[in-house]
Amino acid sequence: MRNLREVLRLSFSAGLSIRKISASTKISVGSIQNILKLAEKLAISWPLPDDWDDQTLALKFYPRSDARPSSKYQEPVWIDIHLELKKKGLTKQLLWEEYAQHYPG
């Protein structure tokens, strides 16, 4: 998943430095610089228009890419994971094995 929205929010709204954004998002400094330069070139500012979802935003930055969410990897429902881990005897390893059975890679 691209973190374009988060990079833009942290830069424009929170006013964080590129290094702080990098530490927060685990994206390289160079990639963040490229995203911000491209946003400036495309005249993209914060807040983003309400009708822009992540796919629309990705297509603005990378028009020739496939911006559809991956069906190969399904993100778990983290609230459910948190609740499951509270059960006695249930481990992260067991939850991972169950996930891997449902979504083989």
Backbone bond lengths (Angstrom), bond angles and torsions (degrees), N, CA, C in turn:
res aa  C-N    CA-C-N  psi(-1)  N-CA   C-N-CA  omega(-1)  CA-C   N-CA-C  phi
1 M - - - 1.427 - - 1.520 109.37 -
2 R 1.288 113.79 133.76 1.458 117.74 177.82 1.517 109.52 -79.65
3 N 1.308 116.30 145.50 1.453 121.71 179.99 1.523 111.54 -106.96
4 L 1.312 117.06 35.63 1.460 120.81 -177.54 1.522 111.54 -58.46
5 R 1.314 116.26 -46.79 1.463 120.60 -178.03 1.525 110.85 -59.96
6 E 1.328 116.60 -42.84 1.464 120.77 -178.37 1.527 111.21 -67.83
7 V 1.318 117.93 -39.98 1.469 121.38 177.62 1.521 109.87 -62.29
8 L 1.317 116.87 -45.84 1.467 120.28 179.79 1.522 111.28 -64.11
9 R 1.329 116.76 -42.31 1.467 120.45 -179.90 1.522 111.29 -63.20
10 L 1.334 115.84 -46.18 1.465 119.40 -178.61 1.533 111.74 -65.61
11 S 1.316 116.68 -33.47 1.456 119.69 -179.84 1.526 111.51 -77.92
12 F 1.334 116.44 -53.91 1.457 120.10 -172.55 1.522 113.28 -80.12
13 S 1.312 117.27 -43.96 1.460 120.53 -174.79 1.528 112.30 -85.58
14 A 1.345 115.92 -48.19 1.471 119.55 -177.32 1.524 112.24 -85.47
15 G 1.328 117.22 -19.52 1.463 120.53 178.36 1.516 114.23 70.55
16 L 1.334 117.01 27.21 1.462 119.98 -179.42 1.523 111.42 -76.25
17 S 1.314 115.10 154.03 1.466 120.31 176.02 1.526 109.17 -73.48
18 I 1.315 115.04 164.32 1.464 119.97 179.43 1.522 110.80 -60.52
19 R 1.310 117.70 -39.86 1.470 120.67 179.46 1.530 112.01 -65.32
20 K 1.328 116.96 -38.58 1.465 119.84 177.99 1.525 111.11 -69.27
21 I 1.328 116.20 -37.11 1.466 119.73 175.79 1.519 109.42 -64.07
22 S 1.316 116.68 -41.42 1.457 121.65 178.67 1.526 111.01 -60.56
23 A 1.317 117.04 -43.83 1.462 120.85 179.83 1.530 110.82 -65.91
24 S 1.317 116.48 -35.92 1.460 120.85 -178.04 1.522 112.99 -74.65
25 T 1.322 117.12 -39.57 1.464 121.36 -173.47 1.521 114.27 -101.20
26 K 1.332 117.04 -10.03 1.468 122.04 -176.47 1.526 111.96 61.75
27 I 1.341 115.79 32.39 1.455 123.10 175.10 1.518 106.81 -107.18
28 S 1.328 116.90 142.49 1.455 119.77 -177.32 1.532 111.42 -63.78
29 V 1.322 114.83 152.77 1.466 121.60 179.33 1.524 110.01 -58.35
30 G 1.309 117.46 -43.08 1.461 121.39 -179.99 1.517 112.51 -61.79
31 S 1.330 116.75 -41.00 1.471 120.26 178.76 1.522 110.80 -65.47
32 I 1.326 116.52 -40.13 1.462 119.90 178.77 1.524 110.16 -64.95
33 Q 1.327 116.87 -41.89 1.464 120.39 177.04 1.526 110.30 -59.41
34 N 1.335 116.63 -43.05 1.462 120.40 179.41 1.526 111.69 -63.74
35 I 1.330 116.95 -42.18 1.462 121.21 178.98 1.522 110.32 -61.79
36 L 1.333 116.80 -46.15 1.462 120.27 -177.57 1.530 111.81 -68.49
37 K 1.337 117.68 -37.37 1.468 120.45 176.50 1.525 110.57 -64.75
38 L 1.324 115.81 -42.44 1.463 119.93 179.85 1.531 110.61 -67.20
39 A 1.324 117.12 -37.71 1.470 120.65 177.09 1.526 110.08 -61.92
40 E 1.323 116.35 -40.88 1.466 120.35 178.06 1.524 110.53 -64.80
41 K 1.337 115.84 -44.24 1.462 121.10 -179.96 1.530 111.07 -62.34
42 L 1.339 116.51 -37.86 1.457 121.81 -179.20 1.535 112.52 -85.32
43 A 1.330 116.49 -0.32 1.466 123.01 -178.45 1.525 111.97 58.42
44 I 1.317 115.18 41.19 1.465 121.08 177.05 1.518 107.58 -93.11
45 S 1.319 115.35 127.60 1.458 120.02 -179.04 1.526 109.62 -127.97
46 W 1.308 115.15 173.09 1.455 121.20 -179.86 1.510 109.11 -107.61
47 P 1.277 121.70 140.51 1.463 127.95 1.09 1.527 110.50 -76.63
48 L 1.314 114.42 153.06 1.455 120.62 178.31 1.524 109.10 -73.07
49 P 1.321 116.72 154.78 1.475 118.80 175.72 1.533 110.84 -57.30
50 D 1.321 116.58 145.89 1.463 121.77 -176.52 1.524 113.15 -61.22
51 D 1.321 117.26 -28.92 1.464 119.66 -176.43 1.534 113.52 -87.04
52 W 1.322 118.15 5.79 1.463 121.61 178.28 1.524 110.13 -92.43
53 D 1.318 116.29 110.04 1.456 119.61 172.44 1.528 108.15 -90.56
54 D 1.326 117.35 -177.77 1.471 120.47 -177.24 1.528 112.03 -62.48
55 Q 1.326 116.64 -35.55 1.464 120.25 179.77 1.528 110.70 -66.91
56 T 1.320 117.65 -43.36 1.463 121.56 178.60 1.524 110.37 -62.71
57 L 1.323 116.19 -43.68 1.461 120.89 179.27 1.527 110.83 -62.07
58 A 1.316 116.94 -44.42 1.466 120.78 179.30 1.522 110.99 -61.67
59 L 1.322 116.96 -38.93 1.465 119.88 179.46 1.523 112.33 -68.99
60 K 1.327 117.56 -28.12 1.469 120.19 175.23 1.530 110.33 -66.02
61 F 1.338 115.98 -41.25 1.464 120.77 -178.69 1.524 112.06 -79.91
62 Y 1.316 116.77 -39.48 1.464 121.70 -174.93 1.526 108.84 -130.35
63 P 1.343 117.98 77.92 1.468 120.64 -172.44 1.528 115.08 -63.75
64 R 1.304 118.65 -24.55 1.468 120.03 -178.15 1.521 112.98 -95.72
65 S 1.316 117.37 3.02 1.463 119.65 -177.87 1.520 111.11 -90.58
66 D 1.299 114.95 165.32 1.455 121.72 175.52 1.524 107.09 -91.69
67 A 1.312 117.25 105.24 1.463 121.90 -173.56 1.523 113.11 -94.14
68 R 1.323 116.45 6.43 1.465 118.21 179.42 1.525 110.20 -69.15
69 P 1.323 116.67 144.36 1.463 118.87 176.23 1.526 110.31 -62.62
70 S 1.298 116.22 145.34 1.444 121.36 -178.98 1.518 111.00 -71.51
71 S 1.319 116.02 131.98 1.461 119.01 175.36 1.524 110.27 -91.03
72 K 1.325 116.21 -10.94 1.463 120.16 -179.82 1.522 110.96 -71.13
73 Y 1.310 116.89 -39.29 1.460 121.39 -178.72 1.521 108.90 -116.30
74 Q 1.284 115.90 119.63 1.455 121.44 179.64 1.522 108.59 -105.21
75 E 1.325 116.86 125.04 1.454 120.00 179.61 1.522 109.37 -71.83
76 P 1.327 116.76 132.31 1.469 119.32 179.71 1.523 111.42 -66.31
77 V 1.306 115.85 159.90 1.461 121.45 172.94 1.529 105.45 -83.65
78 W 1.316 115.66 105.04 1.463 120.64 -169.30 1.521 112.94 -65.47
79 I 1.303 117.84 -31.53 1.468 120.39 177.75 1.525 109.16 -62.96
80 D 1.352 116.08 -41.36 1.469 119.73 178.46 1.526 111.14 -64.85
81 I 1.321 116.76 -40.03 1.464 121.06 178.34 1.527 109.55 -61.57
82 H 1.315 116.34 -45.10 1.462 121.27 -179.96 1.535 110.51 -59.08
83 L 1.324 116.55 -45.01 1.464 120.35 -179.93 1.519 111.69 -67.62
84 E 1.329 116.85 -39.17 1.467 120.59 179.00 1.529 111.65 -63.55
85 L 1.321 116.28 -38.15 1.470 119.77 -178.28 1.527 112.76 -68.11
86 K 1.311 117.15 -15.51 1.462 120.12 177.07 1.523 112.20 -77.15
87 K 1.332 116.62 -15.44 1.460 120.87 -179.54 1.527 110.06 -74.24
88 K 1.299 114.93 141.56 1.461 120.57 -178.27 1.533 110.36 -65.44
89 G 1.334 115.23 132.78 1.459 121.64 175.64 1.520 115.10 83.98
90 L 1.316 117.62 -6.05 1.458 120.04 179.87 1.522 109.25 -91.68
91 T 1.316 116.78 129.67 1.463 121.04 -176.51 1.523 110.23 -118.05
92 K 1.311 114.82 166.52 1.466 120.30 175.77 1.525 110.04 -61.63
93 Q 1.314 116.64 -36.66 1.463 120.92 179.59 1.529 110.79 -61.35
94 L 1.322 117.52 -44.59 1.460 120.72 179.23 1.531 111.35 -64.30
95 L 1.331 116.10 -41.02 1.460 119.10 177.73 1.523 111.35 -65.26
96 W 1.333 116.08 -38.09 1.459 119.60 177.98 1.528 110.74 -63.74
97 E 1.326 116.77 -42.90 1.468 120.16 -179.75 1.528 110.80 -63.05
98 E 1.329 116.54 -39.23 1.463 120.55 177.59 1.535 110.43 -64.87
99 Y 1.319 116.24 -43.05 1.467 121.18 177.66 1.534 110.50 -61.16
100 A 1.337 115.72 -45.29 1.472 120.91 -177.82 1.521 111.56 -63.61
101 Q 1.328 118.01 -30.46 1.463 120.69 176.99 1.531 110.93 -70.53
102 H 1.329 116.13 -38.24 1.460 119.98 -179.87 1.529 112.47 -74.07
103 Y 1.330 116.74 -34.53 1.467 122.75 -176.84 1.515 110.41 -128.00
104 P 1.326 117.43 73.64 1.469 118.67 -179.00 1.523 110.60 -65.12
105 G 1.335 114.51 139.20 1.458 120.26 -175.61 1.460 111.72 -93.87
